[in-house]
Amino acid sequence: MPHRSQPMTALLVFTGVNLALFNTISPVYDFVCFHPYWERRRERRRKEREAALAKGS
C-alpha cells in the first residue's frame, strides 16, 4: 500500500525552502557581481584592447 500523501506538509516545506533561497540570493548576488576581481578584470581588458588598437594603427 502506498504511503500517505501529505500535501500541506509538502507545500510548507517547499515554501520554506524557496523563502530561504530567496532571502540568501541577494547577498550572494551582490558579493559575486560587485567583487573587486571583476573591476580589475574589466580594467585589464580595456587596457589590452587599447594596446591592441594602438599597436594595429
mmCIF entry with sequence, helices, sheets and N, C-alpha, C, O atoms, coordinates in Angstrom:
data_MODEL
# 
_entry.id   MODEL 
# 
_entity.id                         1 
_entity.type                       polymer 
_entity.pdbx_number_of_molecules   1 
# 
_entity_poly.entity_id                      1 
_entity_poly.type                           'polypeptide(L)' 
_entity_poly.nstd_linkage                   no 
_entity_poly.nstd_monomer                   no 
_entity_poly.pdbx_seq_one_letter_code       MPHRSQPMTALLVFTGVNLALFNTISPVYDFVCFHPYWERRRERRRKEREAALAKGS 
_entity_poly.pdbx_seq_one_letter_code_can   MPHRSQPMTALLVFTGVNLALFNTISPVYDFVCFHPYWERRRERRRKEREAALAKGS 
_entity_poly.pdbx_strand_id                 A 
# 
loop_
_entity_poly_seq.entity_id 
_entity_poly_seq.num 
_entity_poly_seq.mon_id 
_entity_poly_seq.hetero 
1 1  MET n 
1 2  PRO n 
1 3  HIS n 
1 4  ARG n 
1 5  SER n 
1 6  GLN n 
1 7  PRO n 
1 8  MET n 
1 9  THR n 
1 10 ALA n 
1 11 LEU n 
1 12 LEU n 
1 13 VAL n 
1 14 PHE n 
1 15 THR n 
1 16 GLY n 
1 17 VAL n 
1 18 ASN n 
1 19 LEU n 
1 20 ALA n 
1 21 LEU n 
1 22 PHE n 
1 23 ASN n 
1 24 THR n 
1 25 ILE n 
1 26 SER n 
1 27 PRO n 
1 28 VAL n 
1 29 TYR n 
1 30 ASP n 
1 31 PHE n 
1 32 VAL n 
1 33 CYS n 
1 34 PHE n 
1 35 HIS n 
1 36 PRO n 
1 37 TYR n 
1 38 TRP n 
1 39 GLU n 
1 40 ARG n 
1 41 ARG n 
1 42 ARG n 
1 43 GLU n 
1 44 ARG n 
1 45 ARG n 
1 46 ARG n 
1 47 LYS n 
1 48 GLU n 
1 49 ARG n 
1 50 GLU n 
1 51 ALA n 
1 52 ALA n 
1 53 LEU n 
1 54 ALA n 
1 55 LYS n 
1 56 GLY n 
1 57 SER n 
# 
_struct_asym.id          A 
_struct_asym.entity_id   1 
# 
loop_
_struct_conf.conf_type_id 
_struct_conf.id 
_struct_conf.pdbx_PDB_helix_id 
_struct_conf.beg_label_comp_id 
_struct_conf.beg_label_asym_id 
_struct_conf.beg_label_seq_id 
_struct_conf.pdbx_beg_PDB_ins_code 
_struct_conf.end_label_comp_id 
_struct_conf.end_label_asym_id 
_struct_conf.end_label_seq_id 
_struct_conf.pdbx_end_PDB_ins_code 
_struct_conf.beg_auth_comp_id 
_struct_conf.beg_auth_asym_id 
_struct_conf.beg_auth_seq_id 
_struct_conf.end_auth_comp_id 
_struct_conf.end_auth_asym_id 
_struct_conf.end_auth_seq_id 
_struct_conf.pdbx_PDB_helix_class 
_struct_conf.details 
_struct_conf.pdbx_PDB_helix_length 
HELX_P HELX_P1 AA1 PRO A 7  ? CYS A 33 ? PRO A 7  CYS A 33 1 ? 27 
HELX_P HELX_P2 AA2 PRO A 36 ? GLY A 56 ? PRO A 36 GLY A 56 1 ? 21 
# 
_struct_conf_type.id          HELX_P 
_struct_conf_type.criteria    ? 
_struct_conf_type.reference   ? 
# 
loop_
_atom_site.group_PDB 
_atom_site.id 
_atom_site.type_symbol 
_atom_site.label_atom_id 
_atom_site.label_alt_id 
_atom_site.label_comp_id 
_atom_site.label_asym_id 
_atom_site.label_entity_id 
_atom_site.label_seq_id 
_atom_site.pdbx_PDB_ins_code 
_atom_site.Cartn_x 
_atom_site.Cartn_y 
_atom_site.Cartn_z 
_atom_site.occupancy 
_atom_site.B_iso_or_equiv 
_atom_site.pdbx_formal_charge 
_atom_site.auth_seq_id 
_atom_site.auth_comp_id 
_atom_site.auth_asym_id 
_atom_site.auth_atom_id 
_atom_site.pdbx_PDB_model_num 
ATOM 1   N N  . MET A 1 1  ? 0.852  -1.186 0.000   1.00 0.00 ? 1  MET A N  1 
ATOM 2   C CA . MET A 1 1  ? 0.000  0.000  0.000   1.00 0.00 ? 1  MET A CA 1 
ATOM 3   C C  . MET A 1 1  ? 0.892  1.242  0.000   1.00 0.00 ? 1  MET A C  1 
ATOM 4   O O  . MET A 1 1  ? 1.853  1.307  0.767   1.00 0.00 ? 1  MET A O  1 
ATOM 5   N N  . PRO A 1 2  ? 0.590  2.222  -0.844  1.00 0.00 ? 2  PRO A N  1 
ATOM 6   C CA . PRO A 1 2  ? 1.438  3.422  -0.919  1.00 0.00 ? 2  PRO A CA 1 
ATOM 7   C C  . PRO A 1 2  ? 1.355  4.252  0.364   1.00 0.00 ? 2  PRO A C  1 
ATOM 8   O O  . PRO A 1 2  ? 0.400  4.157  1.135   1.00 0.00 ? 2  PRO A O  1 
ATOM 9   N N  . HIS A 1 3  ? 2.388  5.062  0.558   1.00 0.00 ? 3  HIS A N  1 
ATOM 10  C CA . HIS A 1 3  ? 2.414  5.906  1.753   1.00 0.00 ? 3  HIS A CA 1 
ATOM 11  C C  . HIS A 1 3  ? 1.347  6.992  1.649   1.00 0.00 ? 3  HIS A C  1 
ATOM 12  O O  . HIS A 1 3  ? 0.833  7.291  0.572   1.00 0.00 ? 3  HIS A O  1 
ATOM 13  N N  . ARG A 1 4  ? 1.036  7.568  2.806   1.00 0.00 ? 4  ARG A N  1 
ATOM 14  C CA . ARG A 1 4  ? 0.023  8.633  2.832   1.00 0.00 ? 4  ARG A CA 1 
ATOM 15  C C  . ARG A 1 4  ? 0.573  9.915  2.202   1.00 0.00 ? 4  ARG A C  1 
ATOM 16  O O  . ARG A 1 4  ? 1.739  10.263 2.389   1.00 0.00 ? 4  ARG A O  1 
ATOM 17  N N  . SER A 1 5  ? -0.257 10.582 1.480   1.00 0.00 ? 5  SER A N  1 
ATOM 18  C CA . SER A 1 5  ? 0.114  11.860 0.890   1.00 0.00 ? 5  SER A CA 1 
ATOM 19  C C  . SER A 1 5  ? -0.153 12.965 1.918   1.00 0.00 ? 5  SER A C  1 
ATOM 20  O O  . SER A 1 5  ? -1.206 13.005 2.554   1.00 0.00 ? 5  SER A O  1 
ATOM 21  N N  . GLN A 1 6  ? 0.817  13.849 2.060   1.00 0.00 ? 6  GLN A N  1 
ATOM 22  C CA . GLN A 1 6  ? 0.649  14.977 2.987   1.00 0.00 ? 6  GLN A CA 1 
ATOM 23  C C  . GLN A 1 6  ? 0.914  16.276 2.221   1.00 0.00 ? 6  GLN A C  1 
ATOM 24  O O  . GLN A 1 6  ? 2.001  16.847 2.312   1.00 0.00 ? 6  GLN A O  1 
ATOM 25  N N  . PRO A 1 7  ? -0.081 16.734 1.473   1.00 0.00 ? 7  PRO A N  1 
ATOM 26  C CA . PRO A 1 7  ? 0.146  17.898 0.617   1.00 0.00 ? 7  PRO A CA 1 
ATOM 27  C C  . PRO A 1 7  ? 0.445  19.182 1.396   1.00 0.00 ? 7  PRO A C  1 
ATOM 28  O O  . PRO A 1 7  ? 1.206  20.023 0.919   1.00 0.00 ? 7  PRO A O  1 
ATOM 29  N N  . MET A 1 8  ? -0.135 19.343 2.572   1.00 0.00 ? 8  MET A N  1 
ATOM 30  C CA . MET A 1 8  ? 0.105  20.577 3.335   1.00 0.00 ? 8  MET A CA 1 
ATOM 31  C C  . MET A 1 8  ? 1.553  20.623 3.821   1.00 0.00 ? 8  MET A C  1 
ATOM 32  O O  . MET A 1 8  ? 2.200  21.667 3.747   1.00 0.00 ? 8  MET A O  1 
ATOM 33  N N  . THR A 1 9  ? 2.058  19.500 4.314   1.00 0.00 ? 9  THR A N  1 
ATOM 34  C CA . THR A 1 9  ? 3.452  19.452 4.769   1.00 0.00 ? 9  THR A CA 1 
ATOM 35  C C  . THR A 1 9  ? 4.391  19.715 3.602   1.00 0.00 ? 9  THR A C  1 
ATOM 36  O O  . THR A 1 9  ? 5.354  20.471 3.730   1.00 0.00 ? 9  THR A O  1 
ATOM 37  N N  . ALA A 1 10 ? 4.109  19.088 2.463   1.00 0.00 ? 10 ALA A N  1 
ATOM 38  C CA . ALA A 1 10 ? 4.946  19.291 1.282   1.00 0.00 ? 10 ALA A CA 1 
ATOM 39  C C  . ALA A 1 10 ? 4.917  20.757 0.841   1.00 0.00 ? 10 ALA A C  1 
ATOM 40  O O  . ALA A 1 10 ? 5.950  21.319 0.476   1.00 0.00 ? 10 ALA A O  1 
ATOM 41  N N  . LEU A 1 11 ? 3.759  21.360 0.874   1.00 0.00 ? 11 LEU A N  1 
ATOM 42  C CA . LEU A 1 11 ? 3.640  22.764 0.489   1.00 0.00 ? 11 LEU A CA 1 
ATOM 43  C C  . LEU A 1 11 ? 4.417  23.666 1.439   1.00 0.00 ? 11 LEU A C  1 
ATOM 44  O O  . LEU A 1 11 ? 5.093  24.597 0.999   1.00 0.00 ? 11 LEU A O  1 
ATOM 45  N N  . LEU A 1 12 ? 4.327  23.400 2.732   1.00 0.00 ? 12 LEU A N  1 
ATOM 46  C CA . LEU A 1 12 ? 5.060  24.206 3.708   1.00 0.00 ? 12 LEU A CA 1 
ATOM 47  C C  . LEU A 1 12 ? 6.566  24.047 3.557   1.00 0.00 ? 12 LEU A C  1 
ATOM 48  O O  . LEU A 1 12 ? 7.305  25.027 3.650   1.00 0.00 ? 12 LEU A O  1 
ATOM 49  N N  . VAL A 1 13 ? 7.022  22.832 3.327   1.00 0.00 ? 13 VAL A N  1 
ATOM 50  C CA . VAL A 1 13 ? 8.460  22.601 3.131   1.00 0.00 ? 13 VAL A CA 1 
ATOM 51  C C  . VAL A 1 13 ? 8.928  23.305 1.862   1.00 0.00 ? 13 VAL A C  1 
ATOM 52  O O  . VAL A 1 13 ? 9.956  23.983 1.863   1.00 0.00 ? 13 VAL A O  1 
ATOM 53  N N  . PHE A 1 14 ? 8.173  23.142 0.787   1.00 0.00 ? 14 PHE A N  1 
ATOM 54  C CA . PHE A 1 14 ? 8.522  23.787 -0.483  1.00 0.00 ? 14 PHE A CA 1 
ATOM 55  C C  . PHE A 1 14 ? 8.583  25.309 -0.327  1.00 0.00 ? 14 PHE A C  1 
ATOM 56  O O  . PHE A 1 14 ? 9.527  25.943 -0.796  1.00 0.00 ? 14 PHE A O  1 
ATOM 57  N N  . THR A 1 15 ? 7.588  25.888 0.324   1.00 0.00 ? 15 THR A N  1 
ATOM 58  C CA . THR A 1 15 ? 7.558  27.333 0.540   1.00 0.00 ? 15 THR A CA 1 
ATOM 59  C C  . THR A 1 15 ? 8.721  27.778 1.421   1.00 0.00 ? 15 THR A C  1 
ATOM 60  O O  . THR A 1 15 ? 9.344  28.806 1.155   1.00 0.00 ? 15 THR A O  1 
ATOM 61  N N  . GLY A 1 16 ? 9.015  27.012 2.465   1.00 0.00 ? 16 GLY A N  1 
ATOM 62  C CA . GLY A 1 16 ? 10.123 27.360 3.356   1.00 0.00 ? 16 GLY A CA 1 
ATOM 63  C C  . GLY A 1 16 ? 11.462 27.330 2.645   1.00 0.00 ? 16 GLY A C  1 
ATOM 64  O O  . GLY A 1 16 ? 12.291 28.218 2.842   1.00 0.00 ? 16 GLY A O  1 
ATOM 65  N N  . VAL A 1 17 ? 11.679 26.317 1.822   1.00 0.00 ? 17 VAL A N  1 
ATOM 66  C CA . VAL A 1 17 ? 12.942 26.227 1.079   1.00 0.00 ? 17 VAL A CA 1 
ATOM 67  C C  . VAL A 1 17 ? 13.060 27.390 0.104   1.00 0.00 ? 17 VAL A C  1 
ATOM 68  O O  . VAL A 1 17 ? 14.122 28.003 -0.003  1.00 0.00 ? 17 VAL A O  1 
ATOM 69  N N  . ASN A 1 18 ? 11.990 27.696 -0.603  1.00 0.00 ? 18 ASN A N  1 
ATOM 70  C CA . ASN A 1 18 ? 12.024 28.816 -1.541  1.00 0.00 ? 18 ASN A CA 1 
ATOM 71  C C  . ASN A 1 18 ? 12.260 30.141 -0.827  1.00 0.00 ? 18 ASN A C  1 
ATOM 72  O O  . ASN A 1 18 ? 12.987 30.997 -1.331  1.00 0.00 ? 18 ASN A O  1 
ATOM 73  N N  . LEU A 1 19 ? 11.661 30.314 0.321   1.00 0.00 ? 19 LEU A N  1 
ATOM 74  C CA . LEU A 1 19 ? 11.863 31.540 1.086   1.00 0.00 ? 19 LEU A CA 1 
ATOM 75  C C  . LEU A 1 19 ? 13.318 31.673 1.530   1.00 0.00 ? 19 LEU A C  1 
ATOM 76  O O  . LEU A 1 19 ? 13.905 32.751 1.443   1.00 0.00 ? 19 LEU A O  1 
ATOM 77  N N  . ALA A 1 20 ? 13.889 30.578 2.002   1.00 0.00 ? 20 ALA A N  1 
ATOM 78  C CA . ALA A 1 20 ? 15.298 30.598 2.418   1.00 0.00 ? 20 ALA A CA 1 
ATOM 79  C C  . ALA A 1 20 ? 16.202 30.927 1.232   1.00 0.00 ? 20 ALA A C  1 
ATOM 80  O O  . ALA A 1 20 ? 17.125 31.731 1.368   1.00 0.00 ? 20 ALA A O  1 
ATOM 81  N N  . LEU A 1 21 ? 15.953 30.325 0.085   1.00 0.00 ? 21 LEU A N  1 
ATOM 82  C CA . LEU A 1 21 ? 16.766 30.606 -1.098  1.00 0.00 ? 21 LEU A CA 1 
ATOM 83  C C  . LEU A 1 21 ? 16.591 32.054 -1.552  1.00 0.00 ? 21 LEU A C  1 
ATOM 84  O O  . LEU A 1 21 ? 17.562 32.712 -1.925  1.00 0.00 ? 21 LEU A O  1 
ATOM 85  N N  . PHE A 1 22 ? 15.376 32.540 -1.521  1.00 0.00 ? 22 PHE A N  1 
ATOM 86  C CA . PHE A 1 22 ? 15.108 33.916 -1.938  1.00 0.00 ? 22 PHE A CA 1 
ATOM 87  C C  . PHE A 1 22 ? 15.825 34.916 -1.029  1.00 0.00 ? 22 PHE A C  1 
ATOM 88  O O  . PHE A 1 22 ? 16.349 35.923 -1.505  1.00 0.00 ? 22 PHE A O  1 
ATOM 89  N N  . ASN A 1 23 ? 15.849 34.636 0.281   1.00 0.00 ? 23 ASN A N  1 
ATOM 90  C CA . ASN A 1 23 ? 16.490 35.560 1.222   1.00 0.00 ? 23 ASN A CA 1 
ATOM 91  C C  . ASN A 1 23 ? 18.005 35.540 1.125   1.00 0.00 ? 23 ASN A C  1 
ATOM 92  O O  . ASN A 1 23 ? 18.658 36.514 1.497   1.00 0.00 ? 23 ASN A O  1 
ATOM 93  N N  . THR A 1 24 ? 18.573 34.452 0.634   1.00 0.00 ? 24 THR A N  1 
ATOM 94  C CA . THR A 1 24 ? 20.037 34.380 0.557   1.00 0.00 ? 24 THR A CA 1 
ATOM 95  C C  . THR A 1 24 ? 20.571 34.768 -0.810  1.00 0.00 ? 24 THR A C  1 
ATOM 96  O O  . THR A 1 24 ? 21.779 34.962 -0.947  1.00 0.00 ? 24 THR A O  1 
ATOM 97  N N  . ILE A 1 25 ? 19.729 34.890 -1.826  1.00 0.00 ? 25 ILE A N  1 
ATOM 98  C CA . ILE A 1 25 ? 20.246 35.169 -3.166  1.00 0.00 ? 25 ILE A CA 1 
ATOM 99  C C  . ILE A 1 25 ? 20.761 36.599 -3.294  1.00 0.00 ? 25 ILE A C  1 
ATOM 100 O O  . ILE A 1 25 ? 21.737 36.825 -4.010  1.00 0.00 ? 25 ILE A O  1 
ATOM 101 N N  . SER A 1 26 ? 20.155 37.551 -2.641  1.00 0.00 ? 26 SER A N  1 
ATOM 102 C CA . SER A 1 26 ? 20.578 38.941 -2.777  1.00 0.00 ? 26 SER A CA 1 
ATOM 103 C C  . SER A 1 26 ? 22.006 39.172 -2.268  1.00 0.00 ? 26 SER A C  1 
ATOM 104 O O  . SER A 1 26 ? 22.806 39.753 -3.001  1.00 0.00 ? 26 SER A O  1 
ATOM 105 N N  . PRO A 1 27 ? 22.364 38.750 -1.057  1.00 0.00 ? 27 PRO A N  1 
ATOM 106 C CA . PRO A 1 27 ? 23.752 38.946 -0.624  1.00 0.00 ? 27 PRO A CA 1 
ATOM 107 C C  . PRO A 1 27 ? 24.756 38.170 -1.477  1.00 0.00 ? 27 PRO A C  1 
ATOM 108 O O  . PRO A 1 27 ? 25.865 38.645 -1.719  1.00 0.00 ? 27 PRO A O  1 
ATOM 109 N N  . VAL A 1 28 ? 24.370 36.981 -1.930  1.00 0.00 ? 28 VAL A N  1 
ATOM 110 C CA . VAL A 1 28 ? 25.272 36.195 -2.774  1.00 0.00 ? 28 VAL A CA 1 
ATOM 111 C C  . VAL A 1 28 ? 25.467 36.907 -4.108  1.00 0.00 ? 28 VAL A C  1 
ATOM 112 O O  . VAL A 1 28 ? 26.592 37.017 -4.595  1.00 0.00 ? 28 VAL A O  1 
ATOM 113 N N  . TYR A 1 29 ? 24.387 37.388 -4.695  1.00 0.00 ? 29 TYR A N  1 
ATOM 114 C CA . TYR A 1 29 ? 24.469 38.114 -5.965  1.00 0.00 ? 29 TYR A CA 1 
ATOM 115 C C  . TYR A 1 29 ? 25.351 39.354 -5.813  1.00 0.00 ? 29 TYR A C  1 
ATOM 116 O O  . TYR A 1 29 ? 26.216 39.607 -6.652  1.00 0.00 ? 29 TYR A O  1 
ATOM 117 N N  . ASP A 1 30 ? 25.138 40.121 -4.755  1.00 0.00 ? 30 ASP A N  1 
ATOM 118 C CA . ASP A 1 30 ? 25.946 41.322 -4.535  1.00 0.00 ? 30 ASP A CA 1 
ATOM 119 C C  . ASP A 1 30 ? 27.417 40.978 -4.366  1.00 0.00 ? 30 ASP A C  1 
ATOM 120 O O  . ASP A 1 30 ? 28.283 41.663 -4.911  1.00 0.00 ? 30 ASP A O  1 
ATOM 121 N N  . PHE A 1 31 ? 27.704 39.926 -3.618  1.00 0.00 ? 31 PHE A N  1 
ATOM 122 C CA . PHE A 1 31 ? 29.093 39.531 -3.401  1.00 0.00 ? 31 PHE A CA 1 
ATOM 123 C C  . PHE A 1 31 ? 29.759 39.138 -4.715  1.00 0.00 ? 31 PHE A C  1 
ATOM 124 O O  . PHE A 1 31 ? 30.885 39.549 -4.995  1.00 0.00 ? 31 PHE A O  1 
ATOM 125 N N  . VAL A 1 32 ? 29.066 38.350 -5.510  1.00 0.00 ? 32 VAL A N  1 
ATOM 126 C CA . VAL A 1 32 ? 29.649 37.854 -6.761  1.00 0.00 ? 32 VAL A CA 1 
ATOM 127 C C  . VAL A 1 32 ? 29.774 38.980 -7.784  1.00 0.00 ? 32 VAL A C  1 
ATOM 128 O O  . VAL A 1 32 ? 30.824 39.130 -8.410  1.00 0.00 ? 32 VAL A O  1 
ATOM 129 N N  . CYS A 1 33 ? 28.731 39.762 -7.960  1.00 0.00 ? 33 CYS A N  1 
ATOM 130 C CA . CYS A 1 33 ? 28.724 40.758 -9.029  1.00 0.00 ? 33 CYS A CA 1 
ATOM 131 C C  . CYS A 1 33 ? 29.556 41.994 -8.711  1.00 0.00 ? 33 CYS A C  1 
ATOM 132 O O  . CYS A 1 33 ? 30.093 42.622 -9.624  1.00 0.00 ? 33 CYS A O  1 
ATOM 133 N N  . PHE A 1 34 ? 29.673 42.348 -7.458  1.00 0.00 ? 34 PHE A N  1 
ATOM 134 C CA . PHE A 1 34 ? 30.408 43.557 -7.101  1.00 0.00 ? 34 PHE A CA 1 
ATOM 135 C C  . PHE A 1 34 ? 31.752 43.253 -6.463  1.00 0.00 ? 34 PHE A C  1 
ATOM 136 O O  . PHE A 1 34 ? 32.319 44.098 -5.770  1.00 0.00 ? 34 PHE A O  1 
ATOM 137 N N  . HIS A 1 35 ? 32.263 42.051 -6.693  1.00 0.00 ? 35 HIS A N  1 
ATOM 138 C CA . HIS A 1 35 ? 33.568 41.670 -6.172  1.00 0.00 ? 35 HIS A CA 1 
ATOM 139 C C  . HIS A 1 35 ? 34.644 42.465 -6.909  1.00 0.00 ? 35 HIS A C  1 
ATOM 140 O O  . HIS A 1 35 ? 34.535 42.648 -8.122  1.00 0.00 ? 35 HIS A O  1 
ATOM 141 N N  . PRO A 1 36 ? 35.676 42.942 -6.218  1.00 0.00 ? 36 PRO A N  1 
ATOM 142 C CA . PRO A 1 36 ? 36.715 43.755 -6.868  1.00 0.00 ? 36 PRO A CA 1 
ATOM 143 C C  . PRO A 1 36 ? 37.404 43.048 -8.035  1.00 0.00 ? 36 PRO A C  1 
ATOM 144 O O  . PRO A 1 36 ? 37.942 43.712 -8.921  1.00 0.00 ? 36 PRO A O  1 
ATOM 145 N N  . TYR A 1 37 ? 37.398 41.726 -8.051  1.00 0.00 ? 37 TYR A N  1 
ATOM 146 C CA . TYR A 1 37 ? 38.015 40.986 -9.154  1.00 0.00 ? 37 TYR A CA 1 
ATOM 147 C C  . TYR A 1 37 ? 37.443 41.433 -10.490 1.00 0.00 ? 37 TYR A C  1 
ATOM 148 O O  . TYR A 1 37 ? 38.196 41.605 -11.449 1.00 0.00 ? 37 TYR A O  1 
ATOM 149 N N  . TRP A 1 38 ? 36.130 41.627 -10.577 1.00 0.00 ? 38 TRP A N  1 
ATOM 150 C CA . TRP A 1 38 ? 35.507 41.961 -11.847 1.00 0.00 ? 38 TRP A CA 1 
ATOM 151 C C  . TRP A 1 38 ? 35.927 43.351 -12.310 1.00 0.00 ? 38 TRP A C  1 
ATOM 152 O O  . TRP A 1 38 ? 36.119 43.576 -13.505 1.00 0.00 ? 38 TRP A O  1 
ATOM 153 N N  . GLU A 1 39 ? 36.068 44.277 -11.380 1.00 0.00 ? 39 GLU A N  1 
ATOM 154 C CA . GLU A 1 39 ? 36.505 45.624 -11.747 1.00 0.00 ? 39 GLU A CA 1 
ATOM 155 C C  . GLU A 1 39 ? 37.940 45.583 -12.276 1.00 0.00 ? 39 GLU A C  1 
ATOM 156 O O  . GLU A 1 39 ? 38.243 46.220 -13.285 1.00 0.00 ? 39 GLU A O  1 
ATOM 157 N N  . ARG A 1 40 ? 38.822 44.844 -11.608 1.00 0.00 ? 40 ARG A N  1 
ATOM 158 C CA . ARG A 1 40 ? 40.199 44.713 -12.085 1.00 0.00 ? 40 ARG A CA 1 
ATOM 159 C C  . ARG A 1 40 ? 40.244 44.048 -13.450 1.00 0.00 ? 40 ARG A C  1 
ATOM 160 O O  . ARG A 1 40 ? 41.008 44.455 -14.325 1.00 0.00 ? 40 ARG A O  1 
ATOM 161 N N  . ARG A 1 41 ? 39.423 43.024 -13.624 1.00 0.00 ? 41 ARG A N  1 
ATOM 162 C CA . ARG A 1 41 ? 39.397 42.304 -14.908 1.00 0.00 ? 41 ARG A CA 1 
ATOM 163 C C  . ARG A 1 41 ? 38.895 43.216 -16.024 1.00 0.00 ? 41 ARG A C  1 
ATOM 164 O O  . ARG A 1 41 ? 39.449 43.222 -17.124 1.00 0.00 ? 41 ARG A O  1 
ATOM 165 N N  . ARG A 1 42 ? 37.851 43.981 -15.741 1.00 0.00 ? 42 ARG A N  1 
ATOM 166 C CA . ARG A 1 42 ? 37.306 44.903 -16.733 1.00 0.00 ? 42 ARG A CA 1 
ATOM 167 C C  . ARG A 1 42 ? 38.359 45.939 -17.137 1.00 0.00 ? 42 ARG A C  1 
ATOM 168 O O  . ARG A 1 42 ? 38.512 46.247 -18.319 1.00 0.00 ? 42 ARG A O  1 
ATOM 169 N N  . GLU A 1 43 ? 39.081 46.473 -16.150 1.00 0.00 ? 43 GLU A N  1 
ATOM 170 C CA . GLU A 1 43 ? 40.110 47.472 -16.422 1.00 0.00 ? 43 GLU A CA 1 
ATOM 171 C C  . GLU A 1 43 ? 41.263 46.857 -17.219 1.00 0.00 ? 43 GLU A C  1 
ATOM 172 O O  . GLU A 1 43 ? 41.771 47.480 -18.152 1.00 0.00 ? 43 GLU A O  1 
ATOM 173 N N  . ARG A 1 44 ? 41.673 45.655 -16.862 1.00 0.00 ? 44 ARG A N  1 
ATOM 174 C CA . ARG A 1 44 ? 42.753 44.980 -17.580 1.00 0.00 ? 44 ARG A CA 1 
ATOM 175 C C  . ARG A 1 44 ? 42.370 44.713 -19.036 1.00 0.00 ? 44 ARG A C  1 
ATOM 176 O O  . ARG A 1 44 ? 43.181 44.907 -19.942 1.00 0.00 ? 44 ARG A O  1 
ATOM 177 N N  . ARG A 1 45 ? 41.143 44.273 -19.252 1.00 0.00 ? 45 ARG A N  1 
ATOM 178 C CA . ARG A 1 45 ? 40.692 44.003 -20.626 1.00 0.00 ? 45 ARG A CA 1 
ATOM 179 C C  . ARG A 1 45 ? 40.599 45.291 -21.444 1.00 0.00 ? 45 ARG A C  1 
ATOM 180 O O  . ARG A 1 45 ? 40.906 45.296 -22.636 1.00 0.00 ? 45 ARG A O  1 
ATOM 181 N N  . ARG A 1 46 ? 40.176 46.379 -20.806 1.00 0.00 ? 46 ARG A N  1 
ATOM 182 C CA . ARG A 1 46 ? 40.109 47.660 -21.509 1.00 0.00 ? 46 ARG A CA 1 
ATOM 183 C C  . ARG A 1 46 ? 41.502 48.100 -21.946 1.00 0.00 ? 46 ARG A C  1 
ATOM 184 O O  . ARG A 1 46 ? 41.691 48.561 -23.071 1.00 0.00 ? 46 ARG A O  1 
ATOM 185 N N  . LYS A 1 47 ? 42.481 47.954 -21.043 1.00 0.00 ? 47 LYS A N  1 
ATOM 186 C CA . LYS A 1 47 ? 43.861 48.324 -21.382 1.00 0.00 ? 47 LYS A CA 1 
ATOM 187 C C  . LYS A 1 47 ? 44.403 47.440 -22.502 1.00 0.00 ? 47 LYS A C  1 
ATOM 188 O O  . LYS A 1 47 ? 45.103 47.922 -23.393 1.00 0.00 ? 47 LYS A O  1 
ATOM 189 N N  . GLU A 1 48 ? 44.083 46.153 -22.458 1.00 0.00 ? 48 GLU A N  1 
ATOM 190 C CA . GLU A 1 48 ? 44.536 45.245 -23.518 1.00 0.00 ? 48 GLU A CA 1 
ATOM 191 C C  . GLU A 1 48 ? 43.930 45.641 -24.863 1.00 0.00 ? 48 GLU A C  1 
ATOM 192 O O  . GLU A 1 48 ? 44.622 45.625 -25.882 1.00 0.00 ? 48 GLU A O  1 
ATOM 193 N N  . ARG A 1 49 ? 42.650 45.993 -24.875 1.00 0.00 ? 49 ARG A N  1 
ATOM 194 C CA . ARG A 1 49 ? 42.000 46.426 -26.121 1.00 0.00 ? 49 ARG A CA 1 
ATOM 195 C C  . ARG A 1 49 ? 42.643 47.704 -26.662 1.00 0.00 ? 49 ARG A C  1 
ATOM 196 O O  . ARG A 1 49 ? 42.912 47.824 -27.857 1.00 0.00 ? 49 ARG A O  1 
ATOM 197 N N  . GLU A 1 50 ? 42.883 48.659 -25.751 1.00 0.00 ? 50 GLU A N  1 
ATOM 198 C CA . GLU A 1 50 ? 43.505 49.913 -26.187 1.00 0.00 ? 50 GLU A CA 1 
ATOM 199 C C  . GLU A 1 50 ? 44.904 49.675 -26.724 1.00 0.00 ? 50 GLU A C  1 
ATOM 200 O O  . GLU A 1 50 ? 45.294 50.289 -27.717 1.00 0.00 ? 50 GLU A O  1 
ATOM 201 N N  . ALA A 1 51 ? 45.672 48.790 -26.085 1.00 0.00 ? 51 ALA A N  1 
ATOM 202 C CA . ALA A 1 51 ? 47.025 48.480 -26.547 1.00 0.00 ? 51 ALA A CA 1 
ATOM 203 C C  . ALA A 1 51 ? 46.981 47.802 -27.914 1.00 0.00 ? 51 ALA A C  1 
ATOM 204 O O  . ALA A 1 51 ? 47.809 48.092 -28.777 1.00 0.00 ? 51 ALA A O  1 
ATOM 205 N N  . ALA A 1 52 ? 46.022 46.904 -28.116 1.00 0.00 ? 52 ALA A N  1 
ATOM 206 C CA . ALA A 1 52 ? 45.891 46.224 -29.408 1.00 0.00 ? 52 ALA A CA 1 
ATOM 207 C C  . ALA A 1 52 ? 45.504 47.206 -30.507 1.00 0.00 ? 52 ALA A C  1 
ATOM 208 O O  . ALA A 1 52 ? 46.008 47.115 -31.626 1.00 0.00 ? 52 ALA A O  1 
ATOM 209 N N  . LEU A 1 53 ? 44.618 48.140 -30.197 1.00 0.00 ? 53 LEU A N  1 
ATOM 210 C CA . LEU A 1 53 ? 44.233 49.143 -31.193 1.00 0.00 ? 53 LEU A CA 1 
ATOM 211 C C  . LEU A 1 53 ? 45.396 50.079 -31.526 1.00 0.00 ? 53 LEU A C  1 
ATOM 212 O O  . LEU A 1 53 ? 45.598 50.434 -32.687 1.00 0.00 ? 53 LEU A O  1 
ATOM 213 N N  . ALA A 1 54 ? 46.153 50.474 -30.511 1.00 0.00 ? 54 ALA A N  1 
ATOM 214 C CA . ALA A 1 54 ? 47.295 51.357 -30.730 1.00 0.00 ? 54 ALA A CA 1 
ATOM 215 C C  . ALA A 1 54 ? 48.383 50.643 -31.528 1.00 0.00 ? 54 ALA A C  1 
ATOM 216 O O  . ALA A 1 54 ? 49.029 51.251 -32.382 1.00 0.00 ? 54 ALA A O  1 
ATOM 217 N N  . LYS A 1 55 ? 48.582 49.381 -31.258 1.00 0.00 ? 55 LYS A N  1 
ATOM 218 C CA . LYS A 1 55 ? 49.594 48.587 -31.944 1.00 0.00 ? 55 LYS A CA 1 
ATOM 219 C C  . LYS A 1 55 ? 49.203 48.351 -33.406 1.00 0.00 ? 55 LYS A C  1 
ATOM 220 O O  . LYS A 1 55 ? 50.064 48.334 -34.286 1.00 0.00 ? 55 LYS A O  1 
ATOM 221 N N  . GLY A 1 56 ? 47.922 48.171 -33.659 1.00 0.00 ? 56 GLY A N  1 
ATOM 222 C CA . GLY A 1 56 ? 47.431 47.914 -35.010 1.00 0.00 ? 56 GLY A CA 1 
ATOM 223 C C  . GLY A 1 56 ? 47.428 49.137 -35.899 1.00 0.00 ? 56 GLY A C  1 
ATOM 224 O O  . GLY A 1 56 ? 47.435 49.008 -37.123 1.00 0.00 ? 56 GLY A O  1 
ATOM 225 N N  . SER A 1 57 ? 47.417 50.312 -35.317 1.00 0.00 ? 57 SER A N  1 
ATOM 226 C CA . SER A 1 57 ? 47.340 51.547 -36.126 1.00 0.00 ? 57 SER A CA 1 
ATOM 227 C C  . SER A 1 57 ? 48.683 51.934 -36.686 1.00 0.00 ? 57 SER A C  1 
ATOM 228 O O  . SER A 1 57 ? 48.793 52.941 -37.385 1.00 0.00 ? 57 SER A O  1 
# 
